[in-house]
C-alpha cells in the first residue's frame, strides 16, 4: 500500500485568527487583539499607541498632558482621560508624567534611566562622565528606541567598556572599539550634547580606510610611494580644508579613486616589469593607460605629485 505524503502548507507566517477578530473603532481595520477598551471604543495596538502619543492642552478642561480621547463633536479633537471618561491612570510612578507605561507603571524614560544607571553609573570608573552619557541617552525624543538599541550584546559591551574605563570617552576610543554600526548612533548623541567635540566624520572614515588599504599592501616598493602620496598630497589637503560639522564627501571620493588607481598601477608595474615609481619609464605608463579603462588616467595625479616630490620627473601624462 502506498502512503501518500502530507500536503505541504504553502501559507507563510502565523495562521490568521478569525474567531477573535474585531474592528478597531478608529482605523476601522480588522485586528486580532484589543489593546484597550474605552467607553464606546475598542482600539488596536497601533491606534492605542498613537492616542497615547497625543499631548497638549485639553480643549475642554485645560489639562496639560496626554490627550488619548476624542471629542464627540464634528472636529473629533483630542481630549484628556477625564473628559473622555476613560477610567485609567497613566501617571508614571517615577517622574509623575503622563504617558504610556513601559514597565511596571513607569514610562520608557524612567525604565531606560533605571537600566542605564545600573549598567553605567553604579561602580563606574568615572561616574560623573557616565552620568552625562545617561542624561544624553534619556533625553532623546523616543526613549523606547534606546531601550531597543541597547538590547544588542555589542551595544551592551560598548556601554560596559565605557563604564569601566576600558574604552576611553574620546573619538579615538570609540574608533578603536571596532563597532562602527553601534558607535555611530552613540557618537552622534554625544556630539549633539557636547560630550564629544564635533568632527568631520567622512574624513575620519577616510583615515580608517587608508590605514586598512595600506596594511593590505605587502610589497614595500608599492606601499612606500602610495603612503607618501596619500599622506602628503591628499590627507594633508583634506585635513587643511576640513571643518567640524561640515562634511568633505566629494574630496574624499576623489582621493580614494586616486589612491586606488595608484596602488593598481604600482602593483602591476612591479609584478610585470619589476620596476618602481622612481625608475618607471614613459612607455610602461603608456602601456598601462592603453590596455585598460579610462579610470586608469587617474594615475596622472600620482605622477604630478611624484614630479613635485622629485621622485620621478620623466613621466608625463597629458589630459
Steps between C-alpha positions, in 0.01 A plus 500: 500500500634840404481765768450844353708770669331787678440801285742777590343827606595786269372773731767704678490645847252435776155383400246780502274492806142562393296415807633782724538776246340838558477828314702787650283800577754749364676348200203272421730213413463142617741403777563184699551652845360798686751725667242711682126510553395854579145640526348448156834395345707188440857583396765296325864528604594759234211732582559466874867602474409785264239621751748487789753707304252785461594771749394858564234707675153351518255733320228425757660519844848645427687196634857487368605141429406206283187535287406144404123555473302651215224755538156401375461817292561525128867604541587188705760699693730312742392533864640382832421179686254663737298678233490184289377298796789254476537326839880469498799667662808531280714697747856368517608394848850625436472847350129572544450576131204365308559251223496139397658261750806306391576291806308453826329838513799700373555673169768408247727787614497388864552137401796603283649714778473209746672260260778742405566603860553137600714426194712816473498713816500252790866405552618695194859610446380862452141532630477870406584433133266200489218708652534744211467213251192369681339845485574522127346159432194570716446839338413366155152553359417128505671324794343169395730502195806511730356210702478301177848613387671395822363146483780416258782308673756715318338819626501360853873423465558853372317662792672269749839585350433872538383453858806303614744727314614233257371715212613865537226761460661649188449476127811284474373276780173440314691443175724239665194322641450362151119510502422779255130416456444506875724797575361725223171557680668551837762732353237724338315533832821581688599764243150649500510537880854644507657198672729443200622774265363512145718355228491429128366144497569430128862605558526268800362212294749583224788478745383155613456396137852618415653310791329177392595559137869547583510202735380278216807592284780253572756628249707793642577630150128555451397601849763769563418734207125443542522587869698815425258604222192433718643671808677804361273577208145390581481461878681826573270689259185341647607580856584858406158562343298297751256683727319331795135455417570537125545186294761456229344213304588622151870549574520163672347315205756673277787400729386137529492460123845654459653276768329185371622557142853573624503169692377310194762658273797456733401139575478426126827684434687301764359160405523547121816709449670473842517878519400757759355850487852646506635318190175466307523572126262694276423201276393294800251766607372524140453123495300515825275778374437340161414154630225587748197716580506878505513506881869413468562858394458591869862390543584840346456661843746257654771591246427871539575458871802278422649779288455759778645255752799436268418131498455471122510798264529310169140375465241734352129431460301753304127560536 
